[in-house]
Every structure is written in C-alpha cells, then in structure tokens.
C-alpha cells in the first residue's frame, strides 16, 4: 500500500512540473511630467513585447518591439511607448498626441 501511495505521489509531482510558470515580471511605475502615471513591464523573457498601463485604473495593453534608432520602441499600431533607459513617453499613433511624456521613476 505504501508503495502504491509513493508511486502515485511521485507521478502527481512529475506531472505538475510540466505546467508553465505563471509568474510575471513586476510592474515598473513611472511618474510623468504631465501628471500621468505609467506602469510598464516586459511581457516575456525575450523583451520583445511590453505591457503598459496609463493611469491607476487602466487595463494593460501589450505592445510589440519595433526598430528604433535610440532606446527601445514598442507599439500596437494605436499606442507607441518609447523607453530611453531611465525615461520614456507614450503617444497615440493616429495623431501623434503625447499621452505621457517625461516619464521616469519617482
């Protein structure tokens, strides 16, 4: 009976080890010159996409990395986030309106 329990437990634990991890990168919170709060984080380990939230109650939006001459640029065709290391900005693509600028860690 003990052997059966031990084998069952080992099988159960081995099966659980194949489940993908759900741990996500914590949010980086920046304050912007226009008073907007920008939260952002890498959406995957390759840093090919980010999730951003503009404002405390905003839903996250996923943006994909695009070619950039300076810093890192991420966009979904509607919003663009430009990260220059310790500072960033977000603008709306359709009309180039700055939604958050001069964003940096408080």
C-alpha positions in Angstrom: 0.0 0.0 0.0 2.8 2.4 0.9 4.5 1.6 -2.5 1.3 2.5 -4.3 0.9 5.8 -2.5 4.6 6.7 -3.1 4.3 5.9 -6.8 1.1 7.9 -7.1 2.6 10.9 -5.3 5.7 10.8 -7.5 3.6 10.6 -10.6 1.5 13.6 -9.5 4.5 15.7 -8.7 6.2 14.8 -12.0 3.1 15.8 -13.9 2.9 19.2 -12.2 6.5 20.0 -13.1 5.4 20.4 -16.8 3.0 23.2 -16.2 4.2 26.6 -17.4 5.1 29.2 -14.8 2.6 31.9 -14.3 5.0 34.3 -12.6 5.2 37.7 -14.3 7.6 40.5 -14.2 6.5 43.1 -11.6 5.3 46.5 -12.9 7.7 49.4 -13.2 6.0 52.6 -12.1 6.9 55.9 -13.5 5.5 59.4 -12.9 5.3 61.7 -16.0 5.7 65.4 -16.3 2.0 65.8 -17.3 0.9 64.1 -14.1 0.1 60.7 -15.7 1.2 57.5 -14.0 2.8 55.0 -16.4 3.2 51.4 -15.3 5.1 49.1 -17.6 6.7 45.7 -17.7 8.3 43.2 -20.1 5.6 40.8 -21.2 8.0 38.0 -21.9 11.6 36.9 -21.2 12.9 37.9 -24.6 11.8 41.6 -24.0 10.1 41.6 -27.5 6.9 43.0 -26.0 5.8 45.1 -23.1 2.6 45.7 -21.3 1.7 49.3 -20.3 -1.0 50.9 -18.2 -1.7 54.6 -18.4 -3.3 55.7 -15.1 -4.1 53.8 -12.0 -7.3 52.1 -13.3 -6.2 51.4 -16.9 -6.3 47.9 -18.4 -2.9 46.6 -19.6 -2.1 46.9 -23.3 0.5 44.7 -25.0 2.9 46.4 -27.4 5.5 44.7 -29.6 9.1 45.8 -30.2 9.8 47.8 -33.3 13.0 49.0 -34.9 14.4 52.1 -33.1 17.3 54.4 -33.6 17.6 55.4 -30.0 16.2 53.5 -27.0 13.5 50.8 -27.4 10.2 51.4 -29.1 7.1 49.3 -28.7 3.8 49.7 -30.5 0.5 48.0 -31.3 -0.4 50.4 -34.1 -2.6 52.5 -31.7 -0.1 53.4 -29.0 3.6 53.7 -29.0 5.9 53.5 -25.9 9.5 54.8 -26.3 11.9 53.7 -23.5 15.2 55.5 -23.3 16.5 53.7 -20.3 15.6 55.9 -17.4 12.9 57.9 -19.2 10.1 57.3 -21.6 7.0 58.6 -23.3 3.7 57.3 -24.8 1.9 58.7 -27.8 -1.2 57.9 -29.9 -0.1 56.8 -33.4 -3.1 58.3 -35.3 -2.4 61.9 -34.4 1.0 61.8 -32.6 -0.7 63.2 -29.4 1.6 62.8 -26.4 -0.4 60.9 -23.7 2.5 60.7 -21.3 5.9 62.4 -21.5 9.0 62.9 -19.3 8.1 59.7 -17.6 10.7 58.4 -15.1 11.0 56.6 -11.8 9.8 58.8 -8.9 
